[in-house]
Amino acid sequence: MRTRFGSMLAAMLLVFSFLAATAHAQQGTAAVPGAAPAAVAAPAAALAAPAAPVSTVSAGDTAWVLAASALVLLMTPGLAFFYGGLVRKKNVLSILMQCFIVICLVSIQWVLFGYSLAFGPDVKGIIGNLDWAFLRHVGGDPFAGYSATIPHSVFMIFQAMFAVITPALILGAFAERMKFSAFCLFIVLWATFVYDPVAHWVWGLGGFLSRSDAAGNPTAGALDFAGGTVVHINAGIAALVSALLLGKRVGRSSPPHNLPFAVLGAGLLWFGWFGFNAGSALAANGLAGNAFVTTHIATAAAGLGWVLCDWFYHRRATTLGVISGAVAGLVAITPACGFVSPMNAIWIGLGAALVCWIAVTIVKAKLGYDDSLDAFGVHGVGGMFGALATGIFAEKAVNGCDGLLYGNPAQFLWQVKAVAVTVVYSAVVSFILFKVVDKLVGLRVSEHEERVGLDLTQHKEAGYTMLE
């Protein structure tokens, strides 16, 4: 009975729907004299209807930026091996642990609020607001202001890898003498109060050094393709401040305990840096190709340049020299890789080798500060040189902007401004943060702990098993 009643009800609803549709079609035809019959008008209306929106996400660009993100992540473990091989064997695990914990700490800070501060909607050119905190509005659709062909979430995670490695660079200056608790607290504070604001100034829409206003329109600003200012100058200056505040290490400094580790780390850095630089094109295109090529060429030139400096000064070519030169070249080409030609990348690499070699070999010895692993000498000095060189060698034919060498001195002045602002801000705020951390938990381990080594005193582990 219920089945019959349901069938009758369905039939009645179908009839009423048909009658209503017919009446509506007749009214529409009568209202417009000469209108086409319904059978003809329906296809015409279908043709006139707007097409469904087509996604602007490019599978190729997305795949490349995801791969580049993984390459940049690899750089932090690479840095761990590079730094870890250069310290004394009693401190190797402390370096590996510090680099690894940075990945954990900064990744969480980034998704909670760091990304929003660095790239969120602009507040007076100084900082992003918290609209994107907890990744609100950061999903699978592109945000055209930063990249129109990859999901917003992919752009976010790519930038997260930059946020991770930048504070890790600083530890090269205070290696072997900072408390682990102080390190963790400092890293979170520094990422929040130094890295995020500087990233917004240079890369965020509306940042006062950025090349885009808050609406995404092009403006005059500093050139920094992949982080010469945001990453290397920023971290390098903080590294110098830490070396000056903490003072020299206890005991006689010794040669690297494991150069093969350091060579492995340098190789991983070189490999990962292609994601760092070429990935910053945010697309699988010619600009990414140019960044890839210039990165490799400058790095090779810098490695060769450092070897030549060692050869002339010390009468020996050293393994430590070639890997230090390669890293200096990577640092210097970072802001320039998407703006200069491969031939000019050679000059940037050679120049970086020379100025960083002087900073590490001569200036540090004369001034007497203990920059343990030359974080300032390579990243700070190399970053400043690279940022200025970008303003000299940039070519419109490569990426729409000429530098000083090609008739645009205004761009060089923008580079000088960005370097000066970043140096002052990073130095002052890093100093304040170190002092705050020192008051809260103390910065430096005791002399006894330092003599024993941070592996045992901070982590109760040893990097090597020694048989007596």
DOVO-134668 format. One line per field, with one value per residue (C-alpha): x, y, z; residue number from 0. Coordinates in Angstrom, 3 decimals, decimal comma, always signed. Example, Ala and Ser with C-alpha at 12.3 -4.5 7.8 and 13.67 -1.06 7.14 Angstrom:
// DOVO-134668
x = c(+12,300 / +13,670)
y = c(-4,500 / -1,060)
z = c(+7,800 / +7,140)
num = c(0 / 1)
//
This chain:
// DOVO-134668
x = c(+0,000 / +2,772 / +4,673 / +1,667 / +1,067 / +4,719 / +4,613 / +1,431 / +2,965 / +6,131 / +4,076 / +2,018 / +5,166 / +6,622 / +3,465 / +3,320 / +7,004 / +6,451 / +3,396 / +5,233 / +8,244 / +6,027 / +4,122 / +7,395 / +8,742 / +5,560 / +5,654 / +9,249 / +8,414 / +5,401 / +7,325 / +9,875 / +8,337 / +10,051 / +11,806 / +13,150 / +11,216 / +12,201 / +13,932 / +16,243 / +16,638 / +17,889 / +21,075 / +21,715 / +21,450 / +23,829 / +26,365 / +26,009 / +26,486 / +29,912 / +32,277 / +33,127 / +36,278 / +39,436 / +42,042 / +45,212 / +47,323 / +50,094 / +50,986 / +54,534 / +55,148 / +53,643 / +55,751 / +58,916 / +58,294 / +57,455 / +60,701 / +62,564 / +61,048 / +62,461 / +65,866 / +65,876 / +64,912 / +67,887 / +70,167 / +69,665 / +70,901 / +73,630 / +74,552 / +74,625 / +77,274 / +79,197 / +79,295 / +79,538 / +82,687 / +84,365 / +83,955 / +85,807 / +84,599 / +83,206 / +80,672 / +79,627 / +76,307 / +75,400 / +75,681 / +73,600 / +70,995 / +70,802 / +70,283 / +67,661 / +65,700 / +65,600 / +63,597 / +61,067 / +60,807 / +60,640 / +58,274 / +55,707 / +56,272 / +55,842 / +52,456 / +51,104 / +51,909 / +55,328 / +54,071 / +51,327 / +53,801 / +56,174 / +53,765 / +50,326 / +48,352 / +50,563 / +50,541 / +52,175 / +55,029 / +56,466 / +54,862 / +52,107 / +48,960 / +47,643 / +44,886 / +46,784 / +47,712 / +47,080 / +47,092 / +43,675 / +43,043 / +46,121 / +44,848 / +44,926 / +44,051 / +46,847 / +47,382 / +48,182 / +50,074 / +52,886 / +52,399 / +49,500 / +50,330 / +50,973 / +48,721 / +49,061 / +49,952 / +52,876 / +54,220 / +53,875 / +55,824 / +58,532 / +59,060 / +58,999 / +62,241 / +63,926 / +62,668 / +64,134 / +67,674 / +68,212 / +68,470 / +70,432 / +73,183 / +73,739 / +74,892 / +78,142 / +79,302 / +78,524 / +79,157 / +80,561 / +79,524 / +75,763 / +73,247 / +70,724 / +67,811 / +69,100 / +69,527 / +65,931 / +64,488 / +66,655 / +65,780 / +62,031 / +62,398 / +64,778 / +62,575 / +59,631 / +61,211 / +64,005 / +63,457 / +59,719 / +59,827 / +62,815 / +61,195 / +58,089 / +60,077 / +61,829 / +59,442 / +56,028 / +53,427 / +53,649 / +56,941 / +58,853 / +61,820 / +59,658 / +59,194 / +55,409 / +52,867 / +50,128 / +47,916 / +50,640 / +51,518 / +55,213 / +57,168 / +60,793 / +62,546 / +65,452 / +66,390 / +66,729 / +65,853 / +66,384 / +67,557 / +70,872 / +69,418 / +66,612 / +68,671 / +72,415 / +72,965 / +70,274 / +71,785 / +75,390 / +74,981 / +73,218 / +76,133 / +78,658 / +76,658 / +76,578 / +80,320 / +81,042 / +78,618 / +79,644 / +83,362 / +86,001 / +85,776 / +87,578 / +90,773 / +92,884 / +90,904 / +91,685 / +91,452 / +88,246 / +87,778 / +86,194 / +86,802 / +85,040 / +81,866 / +82,343 / +82,878 / +79,718 / +77,825 / +79,152 / +78,115 / +74,602 / +74,427 / +75,477 / +72,897 / +70,090 / +70,912 / +69,505 / +66,110 / +66,887 / +67,696 / +66,056 / +62,956 / +62,544 / +61,349 / +58,196 / +57,746 / +59,421 / +60,494 / +63,433 / +64,000 / +64,422 / +66,889 / +68,891 / +68,961 / +70,131 / +72,948 / +74,179 / +74,129 / +76,369 / +78,756 / +79,236 / +79,818 / +82,440 / +84,185 / +84,198 / +85,587 / +88,365 / +88,959 / +89,366 / +91,809 / +93,891 / +93,918 / +95,101 / +97,677 / +99,196 / +99,003 / +99,670 / +101,432 / +98,900 / +95,499 / +93,249 / +90,084 / +88,627 / +89,391 / +87,575 / +84,408 / +84,469 / +84,814 / +81,958 / +79,648 / +80,727 / +79,815 / +76,438 / +75,763 / +76,788 / +74,860 / +71,657 / +70,226 / +71,504 / +70,807 / +67,527 / +68,791 / +72,270 / +73,742 / +75,973 / +79,037 / +78,530 / +77,933 / +81,612 / +82,629 / +80,267 / +81,740 / +85,327 / +84,571 / +82,821 / +85,800 / +88,169 / +86,163 / +85,122 / +88,672 / +89,941 / +87,223 / +87,957 / +91,723 / +92,864 / +90,124 / +89,003 / +92,582 / +93,303 / +90,109 / +90,263 / +86,566 / +85,721 / +83,307 / +83,676 / +82,722 / +82,853 / +79,134 / +79,697 / +82,776 / +81,007 / +77,291 / +77,338 / +80,154 / +79,178 / +75,552 / +76,452 / +78,747 / +76,113 / +73,351 / +75,514 / +76,744 / +73,111 / +72,638 / +75,686 / +75,242 / +71,440 / +70,215 / +66,759 / +67,229 / +67,340 / +64,530 / +63,250 / +65,680 / +69,041 / +71,764 / +74,533 / +76,648 / +73,722 / +72,809 / +70,561 / +72,374 / +69,050 / +68,871 / +72,306 / +71,167 / +68,181 / +70,605 / +72,705 / +69,584 / +68,429 / +71,860 / +72,149 / +68,638 / +69,064 / +72,483 / +71,259 / +67,972 / +69,444 / +72,318 / +70,148 / +67,285 / +69,582 / +71,577 / +68,383 / +67,157 / +70,471 / +70,335 / +66,751 / +67,627 / +70,697 / +68,536 / +65,952 / +68,054 / +71,672 / +73,434 / +76,674 / +77,493 / +79,928 / +83,655 / +83,639 / +80,803 / +82,579 / +85,803 / +83,942 / +81,963 / +78,343 / +77,554 / +77,848 / +76,896 / +73,871 / +72,611 / +74,252 / +75,348 / +78,618 / +79,170 / +81,821 / +82,462 / +86,053 / +87,625 / +90,442)
y = c(+0,000 / +2,390 / +1,525 / +2,322 / +5,585 / +6,589 / +5,804 / +7,868 / +10,791 / +10,676 / +10,605 / +13,598 / +15,584 / +14,782 / +15,987 / +19,203 / +19,880 / +19,380 / +21,690 / +24,383 / +24,245 / +24,455 / +27,443 / +29,225 / +28,635 / +29,976 / +33,115 / +33,754 / +33,392 / +35,691 / +38,390 / +38,801 / +39,176 / +37,061 / +34,949 / +31,595 / +28,464 / +26,784 / +23,948 / +26,497 / +28,885 / +26,225 / +25,397 / +29,101 / +29,763 / +26,907 / +28,416 / +31,852 / +30,597 / +31,326 / +28,383 / +26,806 / +28,376 / +26,504 / +25,949 / +27,996 / +25,448 / +24,085 / +20,474 / +21,032 / +24,147 / +22,527 / +19,386 / +21,445 / +23,662 / +20,647 / +18,996 / +22,254 / +22,399 / +18,949 / +20,048 / +23,094 / +20,934 / +18,692 / +21,701 / +21,826 / +18,237 / +19,087 / +22,081 / +19,760 / +17,578 / +20,624 / +22,272 / +18,955 / +17,947 / +21,246 / +21,148 / +19,009 / +15,434 / +15,999 / +18,439 / +16,815 / +15,504 / +18,879 / +20,396 / +17,658 / +18,005 / +21,785 / +21,627 / +18,920 / +20,617 / +23,822 / +21,932 / +20,911 / +24,226 / +26,589 / +24,379 / +24,563 / +28,291 / +28,862 / +27,189 / +28,669 / +32,305 / +32,778 / +32,505 / +35,016 / +37,494 / +37,135 / +36,916 / +37,784 / +40,938 / +43,964 / +46,264 / +49,585 / +47,914 / +46,485 / +43,107 / +40,805 / +40,587 / +37,371 / +36,705 / +33,628 / +32,327 / +28,597 / +28,486 / +30,096 / +30,952 / +28,939 / +26,048 / +24,416 / +27,475 / +29,787 / +33,177 / +35,204 / +37,896 / +35,403 / +32,743 / +32,200 / +28,653 / +26,733 / +26,138 / +28,645 / +25,786 / +24,818 / +28,370 / +28,348 / +25,125 / +26,216 / +29,372 / +27,314 / +25,638 / +29,037 / +29,951 / +26,693 / +26,966 / +30,660 / +30,494 / +27,243 / +29,191 / +31,312 / +28,399 / +28,280 / +31,305 / +30,072 / +26,365 / +24,394 / +26,803 / +27,570 / +25,788 / +23,712 / +25,302 / +28,760 / +27,714 / +26,507 / +29,640 / +31,964 / +30,237 / +30,657 / +34,295 / +35,123 / +33,507 / +35,550 / +38,949 / +39,033 / +36,596 / +37,113 / +40,940 / +41,058 / +38,465 / +40,660 / +43,804 / +42,235 / +39,545 / +40,294 / +42,245 / +45,813 / +45,429 / +48,698 / +47,116 / +44,890 / +45,171 / +44,786 / +46,931 / +45,483 / +44,937 / +43,080 / +45,889 / +46,254 / +48,964 / +49,963 / +47,926 / +45,692 / +42,679 / +39,460 / +36,458 / +33,734 / +35,197 / +37,059 / +39,736 / +37,856 / +34,739 / +35,298 / +38,898 / +38,487 / +35,308 / +36,415 / +39,595 / +37,686 / +35,247 / +38,045 / +39,427 / +35,999 / +35,495 / +38,844 / +38,279 / +34,734 / +35,290 / +32,774 / +29,034 / +27,468 / +25,713 / +25,853 / +25,714 / +22,588 / +21,620 / +20,055 / +16,620 / +15,072 / +16,805 / +14,054 / +14,924 / +18,561 / +17,704 / +15,594 / +18,499 / +20,954 / +18,598 / +18,306 / +22,088 / +22,537 / +19,965 / +21,399 / +24,958 / +24,309 / +24,034 / +27,126 / +29,279 / +27,724 / +26,895 / +30,588 / +31,114 / +29,346 / +27,775 / +25,264 / +27,847 / +29,650 / +31,799 / +28,679 / +27,408 / +30,635 / +30,516 / +26,888 / +27,659 / +30,821 / +29,065 / +26,283 / +28,560 / +31,008 / +28,172 / +26,563 / +29,914 / +30,647 / +27,232 / +27,749 / +31,298 / +30,263 / +27,508 / +30,055 / +32,401 / +29,560 / +28,538 / +31,998 / +32,813 / +29,440 / +27,691 / +24,860 / +24,124 / +22,796 / +20,747 / +23,075 / +25,956 / +24,582 / +23,722 / +27,094 / +28,822 / +26,824 / +27,803 / +31,458 / +31,291 / +29,769 / +32,553 / +35,376 / +34,174 / +33,618 / +37,152 / +37,486 / +34,115 / +35,175 / +38,566 / +38,010 / +36,119 / +33,040 / +35,000 / +37,639 / +34,852 / +33,957 / +37,425 / +37,197 / +33,827 / +34,996 / +38,201 / +36,286 / +33,967 / +36,893 / +38,993 / +36,001 / +34,628 / +37,997 / +38,126 / +34,607 / +34,486 / +38,039 / +40,161 / +37,586 / +36,943 / +40,649 / +41,456 / +38,295 / +37,369 / +33,657 / +33,031 / +29,278 / +28,073 / +31,398 / +31,968 / +35,715 / +35,526 / +33,410 / +34,109 / +37,676 / +38,981 / +36,814 / +37,887 / +41,581 / +41,187 / +39,235 / +41,764 / +44,632 / +42,641 / +42,028 / +45,782 / +45,968 / +42,998 / +42,679 / +42,676 / +43,504 / +40,833 / +38,208 / +39,355 / +42,840 / +45,011 / +46,564 / +47,227 / +49,805 / +48,229 / +48,497 / +52,106 / +51,915 / +53,306 / +53,643 / +49,865 / +49,748 / +52,351 / +50,141 / +47,293 / +49,482 / +50,507 / +46,916 / +45,818 / +48,710 / +48,281 / +44,537 / +44,868 / +47,411 / +45,684 / +42,207 / +43,435 / +45,408 / +42,931 / +39,893 / +41,575 / +42,245 / +38,670 / +37,202 / +39,359 / +38,303 / +34,625 / +35,078 / +36,566 / +33,796 / +30,637 / +31,687 / +31,544 / +29,719 / +26,373 / +26,261 / +26,011 / +22,408 / +21,458 / +23,107 / +21,205 / +17,900 / +18,688 / +19,466 / +15,973 / +14,509 / +17,507 / +18,666 / +15,419 / +12,532 / +11,003 / +10,577 / +10,853 / +8,134 / +5,030 / +5,139 / +1,820 / +2,119)
z = c(+0,000 / +0,995 / -2,188 / -4,375 / -2,521 / -2,963 / -6,683 / -7,120 / -5,206 / -7,318 / -10,519 / -9,386 / -8,524 / -11,944 / -13,700 / -11,667 / -12,400 / -16,127 / -16,165 / -14,186 / -16,507 / -19,588 / -18,213 / -17,321 / -20,841 / -22,433 / -20,245 / -21,221 / -24,931 / -24,726 / -22,896 / -25,736 / -29,208 / -31,785 / -29,156 / -30,274 / -29,395 / -26,150 / -28,017 / -29,704 / -26,769 / -24,368 / -26,307 / -26,861 / -23,123 / -22,426 / -24,791 / -23,210 / -19,644 / -18,155 / -18,097 / -14,775 / -13,278 / -14,250 / -11,547 / -12,039 / -10,205 / -12,414 / -11,730 / -12,992 / -10,901 / -7,829 / -8,218 / -8,639 / -5,600 / -3,435 / -4,558 / -3,914 / -0,416 / +0,312 / -1,010 / +1,261 / +4,242 / +3,462 / +3,855 / +7,629 / +8,209 / +5,688 / +7,823 / +10,845 / +9,208 / +7,939 / +11,365 / +13,226 / +11,396 / +12,243 / +16,042 / +18,569 / +18,823 / +22,334 / +20,859 / +17,594 / +18,882 / +20,358 / +16,872 / +15,277 / +18,024 / +17,715 / +13,959 / +14,285 / +17,068 / +15,002 / +12,372 / +15,013 / +16,869 / +13,913 / +11,901 / +14,697 / +15,258 / +11,510 / +11,151 / +14,398 / +13,687 / +12,048 / +8,480 / +9,148 / +10,646 / +7,714 / +4,766 / +6,114 / +5,259 / +5,751 / +8,782 / +7,853 / +5,951 / +9,173 / +9,851 / +8,720 / +10,821 / +12,348 / +9,803 / +8,611 / +12,071 / +12,515 / +8,685 / +8,342 / +4,664 / +3,671 / +1,595 / -1,795 / -3,857 / -5,032 / -3,455 / -6,547 / -4,616 / -4,032 / -6,691 / -9,051 / -10,105 / -6,879 / -3,860 / -1,059 / +1,284 / -0,964 / -0,930 / +2,858 / +3,353 / +0,908 / +2,936 / +6,139 / +5,093 / +4,811 / +8,265 / +9,589 / +8,283 / +8,986 / +12,809 / +12,480 / +10,719 / +13,832 / +15,973 / +14,012 / +15,969 / +19,507 / +18,934 / +21,881 / +24,630 / +24,813 / +27,024 / +25,141 / +27,023 / +26,153 / +22,542 / +22,222 / +23,833 / +21,760 / +18,481 / +18,983 / +20,052 / +17,218 / +14,587 / +15,862 / +16,480 / +13,892 / +11,030 / +10,559 / +10,429 / +8,075 / +5,799 / +5,667 / +4,890 / +1,905 / +0,624 / +2,079 / +0,124 / +1,350 / +3,216 / +3,176 / +1,357 / -0,854 / -4,594 / -4,267 / -2,469 / -0,264 / -3,326 / -5,196 / -7,588 / -8,555 / -6,731 / -6,311 / -3,659 / -2,743 / -4,850 / -2,876 / -4,988 / -2,391 / +0,899 / +0,850 / +3,109 / +4,833 / +5,558 / +5,439 / +6,534 / +9,160 / +10,625 / +10,118 / +12,152 / +14,950 / +14,858 / +15,350 / +18,282 / +19,926 / +19,481 / +21,095 / +23,989 / +24,855 / +24,495 / +23,529 / +24,055 / +26,985 / +26,040 / +22,932 / +19,735 / +17,768 / +14,098 / +12,754 / +14,293 / +11,171 / +7,855 / +5,869 / +7,820 / +6,882 / +3,215 / +3,251 / +4,809 / +2,228 / -0,568 / +0,865 / +1,161 / -2,464 / -3,553 / -1,424 / -2,431 / -5,898 / -4,207 / -2,155 / -5,182 / -8,241 / -6,191 / -5,425 / -8,987 / -7,683 / -11,108 / -13,389 / -15,932 / -17,491 / -14,435 / -12,301 / -14,889 / -14,716 / -10,922 / -11,047 / -13,486 / -11,761 / -8,394 / -9,642 / -11,532 / -8,652 / -6,186 / -8,378 / -8,901 / -5,179 / -4,272 / -6,780 / -5,571 / -1,928 / -2,918 / -4,819 / -1,811 / +0,442 / -2,128 / -2,386 / +1,340 / +3,008 / +0,114 / +0,431 / -1,024 / +1,750 / +1,856 / +4,477 / +2,151 / -0,866 / +1,073 / +2,862 / -0,488 / -1,967 / +0,889 / +0,528 / -3,159 / -2,375 / +0,116 / -2,215 / -5,259 / -3,277 / -3,623 / -7,194 / -8,818 / -10,400 / -11,579 / -13,054 / -15,993 / -15,603 / -16,705 / -14,038 / -11,527 / -11,957 / -10,753 / -7,807 / -6,817 / -7,087 / -5,192 / -2,416 / -2,038 / -1,662 / +0,812 / +2,949 / +2,970 / +4,209 / +6,882 / +8,124 / +7,801 / +8,531 / +10,109 / +12,688 / +13,759 / +14,169 / +16,087 / +18,195 / +18,368 / +18,484 / +15,629 / +16,099 / +12,637 / +10,761 / +10,595 / +10,402 / +8,192 / +5,565 / +5,917 / +7,215 / +5,022 / +2,051 / +2,373 / +2,405 / -0,577 / -2,490 / -1,775 / -3,011 / -6,009 / -6,967 / -7,227 / -9,481 / -11,845 / -12,139 / -15,753 / -17,061 / -19,717 / -16,957 / -14,690 / -15,419 / -13,431 / -14,227 / -11,686 / -11,422 / -14,161 / -16,575 / -15,882 / -12,802 / -9,725 / -7,884 / -7,523 / -5,946 / -3,405 / -2,563 / -1,904 / +0,370 / +2,267 / +2,725 / +3,954 / +6,415 / +7,819 / +8,260 / +9,914 / +12,451 / +13,223 / +13,542 / +15,705 / +18,128 / +18,510 / +18,645 / +21,423 / +23,389 / +22,918 / +24,049 / +27,171 / +27,900 / +27,526 / +29,712 / +32,473 / +32,197 / +31,917 / +31,432 / +28,082 / +28,666 / +30,197 / +33,126 / +32,502 / +33,750 / +31,399 / +28,517 / +29,200 / +29,407 / +26,271 / +25,502 / +24,249 / +27,741 / +29,877 / +27,861 / +26,347 / +28,278 / +25,006 / +23,141 / +19,441 / +19,467 / +21,534 / +22,743 / +23,784 / +26,333)
num = c(0 / 1 / 2 / 3 / 4 / 5 / 6 / 7 / 8 / 9 / 10 / 11 / 12 / 13 / 14 / 15 / 16 / 17 / 18 / 19 / 20 / 21 / 22 / 23 / 24 / 25 / 26 / 27 / 28 / 29 / 30 / 31 / 32 / 33 / 34 / 35 / 36 / 37 / 38 / 39 / 40 / 41 / 42 / 43 / 44 / 45 / 46 / 47 / 48 / 49 / 50 / 51 / 52 / 53 / 54 / 55 / 56 / 57 / 58 / 59 / 60 / 61 / 62 / 63 / 64 / 65 / 66 / 67 / 68 / 69 / 70 / 71 / 72 / 73 / 74 / 75 / 76 / 77 / 78 / 79 / 80 / 81 / 82 / 83 / 84 / 85 / 86 / 87 / 88 / 89 / 90 / 91 / 92 / 93 / 94 / 95 / 96 / 97 / 98 / 99 / 100 / 101 / 102 / 103 / 104 / 105 / 106 / 107 / 108 / 109 / 110 / 111 / 112 / 113 / 114 / 115 / 116 / 117 / 118 / 119 / 120 / 121 / 122 / 123 / 124 / 125 / 126 / 127 / 128 / 129 / 130 / 131 / 132 / 133 / 134 / 135 / 136 / 137 / 138 / 139 / 140 / 141 / 142 / 143 / 144 / 145 / 146 / 147 / 148 / 149 / 150 / 151 / 152 / 153 / 154 / 155 / 156 / 157 / 158 / 159 / 160 / 161 / 162 / 163 / 164 / 165 / 166 / 167 / 168 / 169 / 170 / 171 / 172 / 173 / 174 / 175 / 176 / 177 / 178 / 179 / 180 / 181 / 182 / 183 / 184 / 185 / 186 / 187 / 188 / 189 / 190 / 191 / 192 / 193 / 194 / 195 / 196 / 197 / 198 / 199 / 200 / 201 / 202 / 203 / 204 / 205 / 206 / 207 / 208 / 209 / 210 / 211 / 212 / 213 / 214 / 215 / 216 / 217 / 218 / 219 / 220 / 221 / 222 / 223 / 224 / 225 / 226 / 227 / 228 / 229 / 230 / 231 / 232 / 233 / 234 / 235 / 236 / 237 / 238 / 239 / 240 / 241 / 242 / 243 / 244 / 245 / 246 / 247 / 248 / 249 / 250 / 251 / 252 / 253 / 254 / 255 / 256 / 257 / 258 / 259 / 260 / 261 / 262 / 263 / 264 / 265 / 266 / 267 / 268 / 269 / 270 / 271 / 272 / 273 / 274 / 275 / 276 / 277 / 278 / 279 / 280 / 281 / 282 / 283 / 284 / 285 / 286 / 287 / 288 / 289 / 290 / 291 / 292 / 293 / 294 / 295 / 296 / 297 / 298 / 299 / 300 / 301 / 302 / 303 / 304 / 305 / 306 / 307 / 308 / 309 / 310 / 311 / 312 / 313 / 314 / 315 / 316 / 317 / 318 / 319 / 320 / 321 / 322 / 323 / 324 / 325 / 326 / 327 / 328 / 329 / 330 / 331 / 332 / 333 / 334 / 335 / 336 / 337 / 338 / 339 / 340 / 341 / 342 / 343 / 344 / 345 / 346 / 347 / 348 / 349 / 350 / 351 / 352 / 353 / 354 / 355 / 356 / 357 / 358 / 359 / 360 / 361 / 362 / 363 / 364 / 365 / 366 / 367 / 368 / 369 / 370 / 371 / 372 / 373 / 374 / 375 / 376 / 377 / 378 / 379 / 380 / 381 / 382 / 383 / 384 / 385 / 386 / 387 / 388 / 389 / 390 / 391 / 392 / 393 / 394 / 395 / 396 / 397 / 398 / 399 / 400 / 401 / 402 / 403 / 404 / 405 / 406 / 407 / 408 / 409 / 410 / 411 / 412 / 413 / 414 / 415 / 416 / 417 / 418 / 419 / 420 / 421 / 422 / 423 / 424 / 425 / 426 / 427 / 428 / 429 / 430 / 431 / 432 / 433 / 434 / 435 / 436 / 437 / 438 / 439 / 440 / 441 / 442 / 443 / 444 / 445 / 446 / 447 / 448 / 449 / 450 / 451 / 452 / 453 / 454 / 455 / 456 / 457 / 458 / 459 / 460 / 461 / 462 / 463 / 464 / 465 / 466 / 467)
//
